[in-house]
Amino acid sequence: MNHRNQHKNRRSIRLKGYDYSSPGEYFITICIQNRECLFGDILNGEMVLNEIGDIAQDFWYRIPERYDDVITDAFVVMPNHIHGIIGIEYNPDHVPHPVGAIHELPLRDGETNYEAYRKQRRQMLLSKIIGWYKMNVAKRANILLENTGNRFWQRNYYEHIIRNERSLNRIRDYIINNPIQWVEDINHPDNIITNT
């Protein structure tokens, strides 16, 4: 099957026309496959992490150690997803990295080599960070779960560009208060709409 055709119908969640190579702050949400609650439980409005939840939290805090010019801000592990803010800082002393997301970028006019295009997309810093995070959490979690061959994370992730201080503060509050709002959360098992 032609890989280009295989992926062309997938809906993009990226902002069309945005320059993802510029430094900035990004609100990230990553969900477990089928939104299974594998990270722990909410008790009295607080997230109580289990061993897998500890792994998810630990690797998030390792991101700035792994990537230069990257900071992490507000972050929370929920029973079946994580929310966090990643900041890409500008440093003129380092070789600039494209910041954007690997998913759903259109092929440039005249470009027909999908594999070369995919390789180029994988050089983008934000998707590299998320890929590194997801890979390491999944590897450790799958050992604990004795999960062989099954996907741990959903394929994609949600990304929102934070454009100003007001938005940043609102998103920080949302992340911090997410455990208190768990019953109303769209990712809560009772609120997930399935296509049956």
N, C-alpha and C positions, 0 to 999 in steps of 0.2 A: 504494500500500500504506500502511496506517496505521502511522506510525512507532512508535507506542506498542506495537502488537502485534509489530512487527518485532524489537524489542529485549527484550520481556518474558521470553523464554525463555533469554536469555543468563545463565549462572551468575554470581552475585555473588561477588567475592573480598573484599568489605568486611565488617567486623565489624558485625553487626546490632545496632542500639541504641547504638553508640558515638558520642559527640559529637565529630565531626571538626572542629568549630569551635574546639576548645581547642588552645592551643599545645602543642607536644610534639616528639618526635623520631620519624622514620619511616625504616625500612629499605626502600629502593627497589631493585627489579630491573627492568630494561627489556631485552627481547630483540630482536634483529634478526629481521625477517620470515624465516620458515622456518629460523631459527637458522643462517643462513649465517655463516661465519667471515670477516668483512670488516674487523676491527679490527687484525689482526696475528696473531702466533703465540706460543705458550708454548715457550721454549727454556731447558732446564736449570732449570725451576721458576720462571722469570721471564717476565712478559709483555713482549714486544717489539712496540711499537706501530708500525703503518704510518701513512701520512698520514691515513687516515680515523680510525684510533684516536686520533691526535693531536687531531683535530677533536673527537671525543667527549670527550676529557679536558679540552680547552680550554674548551668550553662548560659543563662541569660547574663548573669553577672560576670561571666568570663569574656563576653563579647569585646569589651574595650581592651582586654589583655591580648586578644587575638588580632584585632584590627586597629591600626594607627588611625588617629583622627576621628575616632568613633566614640561617642558617649552614650550611656543609657540613662534614661530619666525614669519617670514613674513606671511601675511594672506590677502586674498581679498574675498569679497562677489561679485559674478557676478550675472547677472539677473537670471540664472537658475542653478548655481553650486557655490561651494566654493573651493578655493585652500588654503592650509596652510601647514606649517611645524610644526611638533610636535617632540620635543626632549625628549627622555627618558634618564635620567641621572642615573649614577651608584651611589648608596649610600650604603656602607657596613653596616650601622646601621639599615637599614630597611630590612624586609623580602623581598627577591628578588621576583619579579613578572615576569612570562614569558611575553615577549613583543609581541609575534607574532600575526598574524591575525587569526581570528576564521574560516575563509572560506577555504575550499578546502584542508585541511591537510589530508593526507591519513591515513586510519586506520592502526594501527600497526599490525604486523604479529600476527595472532591468535585472534585478537580483534573482537568480534562479537556484543557486546552491544553498538549499535549506540547511544542510549540515554545517557549512561554513558560517552561515548566519547565526545558527544556534550557538556555535562556539564563541562567536563575537558577543552575543547576548550574555553568555555566562561570565564575561569579564566585568559586568556591572556590579559595583560594590554592594548595593543594598541586597540584591538577590544572592550574592555570595555570602553575605552575613546570615541571611535567613536560611540558606541552604546548609551552611555549616552548623547553625543552631539545630535545625530540624534533624540533620543526619546524626549528630552526637546524642541528642535526647532519644531519638528512635533506637539507636544502637543499644544504649544502656537499658532503655525501657523494655525492648524486645527480649533481652536476656532475662530480665526479671519475670516477664510474662510468659517466657518460653514460647514466644511468638515467632514462628518461622514462616516466611513467605507472605505474611499479611502486612498491608500498609498500616503504619502507625498514625501518620498525619494525613489530613486531607491534602490533595495535590497542590492547591493554590494557597494563598494567604491574602488577607485584606490589608490594604495600605491606603492611608489618608495623608495627604500633604498638609502639614501644619503651617499656616501662612502668617500668623501673627501671635502676639503675646496673649491676647484674649482667648483665642482658640486653644493655645497651649494650656492655659490655666483651666479651661473648661474640660479638656480631655484628661488632664491630670486628675481633676475631681472625679470624673467618670471612672477612671481606672481605680483610684483609691476606694471609691464607694461601691464598686462593682459587687463585692461579696454581699453587701447589705441589700442590694437590689436583685439578688440571684433569682428569686421566685418570678420576677418580671422579665428576666434576661431572655432574649430570643434564642440563646443556646441552651437554656434549661430544657431537660428532656420533655417536660410537660408542654412546652411551648413550640417544639419543633414541628413544623408542618411537613408531612411526607407526601410524596406524589404516589398515591396508590390507586 
